[in-house]
Amino acid sequence: MTGAPGGSGPYVDPTRDDPAVGALSAGVGGPVGRRAGRHPWWTPVRVLLALVALTMALGMVQKAPCVDDEWSSQDVRATYMCYSDLPYLYTGRGFVEAAWPFDDDAEVRERYEVMEYPVGIAYFAYATAKVTHALTGADAGERADRPTEEFWGDDRVQREITVFLALSALAFALAAMLAVWFLAGVNRRRPWDAALFAVSPALLVTGLVNWDLLAVVLVAGALWAWAKDRPVLTGVLIGLGVATKLYPLFLLGAILVICLCDRRMLDFVRATAAAALAWVLANLPAYLSGPEEWRVFWSFNSERGPDLGSAWLVAAQWLDRTIEPETINLWSWLLFGAWCVGVFVIGVLAPETPRFAQLGFLIVAGFLLVNKVYSPQYVLWLLPLAVLARPRLRDQAVWQLSELFYFAAVWWYLAGWLAPGGGDDPGFYWLAIVLRIAGELYLVALVVRDVLRPQHDPVRAAREAPAAAPPTPVPLS
């Protein structure tokens, strides 16, 4: 079904709403007409679910060369850009023995490093490992007496790694589908905005790099719950998101601005209280079983220096000096605090209350820009926020192309392929980081403009534009 502008149905049609999509549609017959979209089963949401399922399936195919290589060759990882953290952490964090991630047993801790991720990811990886062991008949007990370096040469362990990755990929695909369902429901007249997430090339190449999609679906759920005027559920989803990755915490800042503008501070209190309670309950089992192991996530991140993808790494390498973690911690939080103050001022000065996705995108983008590490898969943190904050194909393409360029460059950098004839010259990698930051700032600038001048916001423009008159029939003679 089509909708205004350019139609009479309940949905805003992207071929008539988005100039870039409309231009591309010329190759398949032009913008959607009045008789399109009348199939009784293929609703927009079902089409979107099929598209994101295809994207995630292609993402698994993209990882196939590393699976065939048994994750052993740096050259294969760099050539096909098929790296994933999951196989290495399966053996490196004790999941090969189905060890509880927060086990404080001395023998377990002597054999394996502590899982350095928040509890949501640790719980999920542990549950997936238990299912993997059940499906493959693995004997965790007999491995306690074997050196861990032998695991990579064991065909049984390699089979488990493949099953572990496949189970995780299936769960991530379901999470991506649920995220699309949430995003399509944020604005019932604009379900097609979620297509920018469903067919995202960034989602395809980074969806299986790590467990970030577990947090992404919770962020998408929070956007949906807030749109449905359910602040408590919004807070619960944010709290669970923070228990999975830290960044969903910053969405409470977006809610604060909206509640101040709309004089709904009770909703902010409800959302914040629900988020805190959900976070505490999610963390409690891990903390009670191993408080020192639980603290590793916090200590690991505070002690790391400038890392991949960050402007701090460019500065350290360009200046040829060591920047201490304490210095980066201080300045990154100061810069992020200043960025948040800027977003707050923009939000309260806006002619209309900004949308949740707009403010959430601006805050999370600021965190990533000043953070000490900006891993390739962190693009997923922004993706659900970005596609709703600025639902325009051209602008999403500019941003995601910069992300794809960086995605390729980081593997070439790690393989030492960037200097002529090999070596470790980081100049080209610096360029990739700068272009990635520029692409993100481009989208930030457009969203800020949309907030300060709502007539440029595609969502508000479509809401306020009058429906176009149906086309005049052309006589046959």
N, C-alpha and C positions, 0 to 999 in steps of 0.2 A: 504494500500500500504506500502511496506517496502522501506528501503533506506540504503545507505552506513553509517557506515560500515556493511557489511553483507547483502546487498540487492541492487537492481537496481532502486528503486523508489525514489520519492522526499523526503521521511520522514526518519529520523533516528529512527530505531526501537529499543525500549528499551530492548527487549529480546536479542538483539545482541550487544547493546551498553553498557548496565549496567550489570555487572557480577551477581549481586544479583538477578535482574529480570530474567536473563537468567537461573540461577539455579532453581528459583521457577517455571519457565515455563516447567521444565521437568515433573512436575506433570500433565500437561495438553497437553502433546504432543511435548514439546520442543520449541525452538525458531521459530519465524514466518518464513515461507518459501516464495518462489516466488509467489505462487498463493493465498496467504492470502490477505485480505483487499480489495477485489474487489467488495464488495457490493456497489451498486450505491448510496445508501442513507446514510449508516452508516459510515460517514467520521470521522476522529479522533476527530474533534471538537464536533460533535453531540454525540459521545460516551462519551466524557468528560462532556458535559452538563448533560447527563443522570446520570452519576456517581455523580456529585456534587449535583444534585437534590435529589438523593437517600440519600446522606450523610446528607443533611439538613433535610430531612424527618425523618431520624433516630434520628437526634438531637432533633426534636420536641417530638418524642416518649420518648426520654431520660428524658425530662422534665415533662412527663405525671404524675408521682407520686406526684409531688408538685402541679400540677393543681388539681388533685383529692383531695388532702389534703387542698386545698384552701390556700396554702402558709403559713400555720399557725404553723407547727411543725418543730422545730429545728432537732429533731431526723430523720424525713423523709428527710429533706434537706441533712443531713449528710449521711444517709444510702444510698440514691439513687443519691447523688451528683447532684441534679436537680435544684439548686438555680439559680435564675435570678433576676437582679435588677429591671426589668421592672414593675412587679406588685406593688412593694413597692413604686417606684417613681410615679406610676400612682396616688396613693392616697396621697403620701407625698409631691408632688410638684404641686398639684393643677390641674392636668389633669382630675381628677374626676369631676371637675367643669368646665372643658375646659378653664381654666385660661391661659392667655398669659404668657409665662415663664418670660418675662421681664416687666411685669406689675408693675408699681410703686405705685399702689393704696394701701393705708395704710391697708385697711381691708383684702385685698388679702394677703399682706405680713404678717399680724398678724396671719393668718390661716395656711399659707404654707411657707416652706423654699424656697429660690430661687434655681432654677435649677443650679447645680454646674458644668455643662458641657458646652463646646463651643457651638456656635450658631447653627452649622449644626445639631447637635444632638437635641438641644432644638426645632428647627423648625420641624424636623421630628417627634419628640414625640408629639408636639402640633397638627400637621396635622393628625397623627394617632388617637389621642384622639378625634378630631373633627369627623372623620369618624366613630369611635366607638360610639360616642353619636348619630350620625345620624342612624346607624344601629340598635342600641338598644333602641332608643327612650328615652334616658336619659334626665332628666330635671335638667340642671345645676343650674338654678335659685333657686329651692327649697332646694338645698343642702347648700346654703350660710348661712342658719339659723340653720344648724345641727352641732353638735360637730364632728370633724373629726374622733375621736376614734370610732364612731358608724359605720363608713363605712365598716370595716372589718366584721361586723356581718350582713351586708345587702346583701341579695341574689342577688339583682339587681346589686349592685356594683361588686359582685363576677363574675356575668355574663359579665359585662363590662370588667373586668380585663382579663377574658379568651378571649374575642373578641379582646381586645387591644394586647394581646400577640400573638394571631393567625395572626392578620394583620401584626404585626411587623415581625413574623417568615416568613410570605410569602414574605415581602419586603426584608428580609435578604437573603432568598433563591434566589430571583432574583438578588440581589447584588452579591452573591457568583457565580451565573452562569455567570453574566457579567464579574466578575473578572477572571474566568476561560477562557472566550472568549478572554479577553485581554492578559492573560498570554500565551495562546496557539498561539497568533499572534505575540509575541515578536520576535521569531525566527521561520520563516515559515517552516524550515526543522525539528524543534524540538517541535511540538505541544504537544507530549506526556509528556514533562517535567511538564506540567500543571496538569497531573494526580496526582502528588505528593501533590498538593493542593486539587484536587477534592475529593480524598478519604482519606484526612488527618483525623486521629482520634482526633487530637487537634481541628480541625474545628468542628467536630461532637459534642464534649462535651462543647466547649466554645462559639460556634457561637451565642447562644441565651442568654448568660450571661449578655451582655450589648449591646450597639449600635456600637461596634467597627468595625463591618463589613462595616459600611457606609464609614469609612475612608479607610479601606482595599481596597475596590473597586476603590477608587480614586487613591490610590498608584499603583494598578495594571494598571489602565488607564494611569498613568504617565509613567510607564515602557514601555507600548505599544506605547504611543505617541513619546517618545524619540527614540525608535527603528525605528519608521517611519519618523524620522528626522523632527519632528514638535515641535520645542522648545517653541513656544508660547502656543500651546495646552498643552504641558507638564507643563508649568508654571501655566496655569489656573487650571489644575487638582490638582497640588500641593497646590495652594492657597485655593481652596475649601477644600482640605484635611486638611490644617492647621485650617480652620474654623470649622472643625469637630473634629479633634484631633490634638494636637500640633506636634506630631512626624514627619508628612510628611515634615515639614520645613527643617529637616536635609537632605533631599534628594537634596537640593540645594548645599550642600557641595559636594556630589558625582558629581553633574553636573560641579561644579567648577574645580574639579580635572581633569575630562575628557576633559573639554574645554581648560584647561591649557596644557594638554599633546598633544591635537590635534590642538592647536592654533585656537580655535573657540570661543574666548571670546565674540564675538557679540551674539552668541547663548546663552551664560550664561546670558548676560544682558537682552536679550529678555525674557528668561524664568523667571528670577528674577522679572522683571517689571510686567510681566503678573501675576505672583503669588501674588505680592503685591496688584495689582489692584483687582484681584478676591477676595482676603481676605478682603479688605476694603469694597467692594460692598456687600459681604455676611454679614459682621458684621454691616453695617450701619442701617438696620431696628431695630435691637436689641438695638444698642447704642442710637439711637434717641428716642426710646420709654422708655428706662429705663437705663440711663448710670450707675447708681449705681448697678443695678441688673446685667448689662453686666460685670462689674468688678469682680463679685463674683468668677467666674472661676479662675481668676488670684490670688485673695486674698486667696481663699480656698486652692489652691495648695501651696502657699508660706507659709501658716501658719500651715499646717499639719506636724506632726512629723513622726518618723520612722513607716512605715506601713507594711501591709501584703506582704510577699514574698521578702522583700528587705534584703540585707546584713546589712543595718543599724539596722533593727529590731533584727537580730541575735546578733549584737554587743551590742545593748542596753540591751537585756535580759541576755546575757551571762555575761556582766560586771555589771549587776544590777544597772544601772544608767540611768538617763534621758539625752538624747542628744537633745538639743534645736533645734527647726526648723531652726533658723538662722545659726547654725553651720552646719547642714546637707545641707542647701541651698548653703552655701559657698563652702563646700568641694565637694559636688556632681557636681557643675558646674566647679570647678577647675579640678576635675578628668576627667569629660567629655571633657573639653577643651584639656587636655593633650592627651586623647584618640583620639580626632579628629586630633590633630597634628600628632600623630602616623599614623593614616589612610592616612593623606595627604602625609606624607613622603613615606609610602609604595606605594601609588598610583603613585607619580611622579618618583619613582625609579624603577618601574616595567618595565620589558623588552618590554611589550606591554601595550597599554592603557587598564586599567581594564574595565570590563563591569559594566554598571550602577547598575545592581542587586548586584554585588559583593561589590561595595563601599557602596551602600545604606544599605545592610545588616550589614556590619561592623560598620557603624556609628550608626544605630538604636540599634544594639546589645550593643554597648558601653553605650548608654543612659540608656537602661534598667538595665544593670548591676550595674550602680552607682546611679540609681534613688532611691528616698526615699520610693516608693511604686512599687510593681511588681505584680499587680493583675493577677489572673489565665488567664483571657482572653487576656492579653497583648501578649501572644504567637501569636495571630493573626496579630499583628503588623509586626512580623518577617516573617510570613509564605509565602507571595507572593515573598518576597525578597530572602528567604532562598531556596525555591525550584528552583529558577532560578540561584542563586549563586552557588549552589552545587547540581545539579540534579542527586543524587545517592541515591537509596533506602536504602542502609545500613546506610549511614550517616544521612539521614532524620529520620530513625527509631530510631537510638541511641538518637538523640536530642529529638524527640517527646515522646519517652518512659520516658525520664527524666521529661518532661512536664506533662505527664499523672500521674506519680508518685506524683508530687507536687499537681496536681489537686485533687487527692484523699486526700492527707495529709492535705490540707488547710481546708477542710470541717470537717475532724476529729479533727483538732486542734480547730476550732471554737466551735465544740460541746463538747470539753473537754474530748475526748475519748482516748487520746494518752498515758496517764499514766495508769499503772495497776489499775484496779478498778475505773477508772474515774479520774478526776482532771484536772489540767492545766499544767502539766509538758511539757515544749516546746521542750525537747531534740530531739524527733523524728521529730518534725516540722523543727528544725534547719537542721537536716540531709536532709530533703526533699528540703529545700532551697539550701543547698550546692550542692546536686546532680543536681538540676535544673541549677544552675550556671555552674557546670562542663560540663553538656551536651551542654550548649550554647557555652562555651569556646572551646569545642571539634570542633564544627562546625566552629567557628571563626578561629581556627588554620588551618583547612583544606582550608578555603577560602583564608586566607593570603598566604598559600603555593601555591595555584592555581594562585594567582596574581603575586607572585614573580617568580614562575616557571610555566609558561603557559602550558608546556607540560603535567602537571597534571590536568589542567582544562578540565573536560569532554566535555564542549561545544567546546573548541578550538581543543581538540584531535580528536573529531568526524569530525570537519571541515577539518582538515589537513590530516586525514587518507585516503588512497586510497580505493576506493570501492572494496569490496571483490568480487572475481569471483563467478559466479553462481555455485551451486553445480553440480558435475559431476553425470550424470544419472547412476543409478545402474542397470546392466543388469538383466533381469528376469531369465536367465538360463546360 
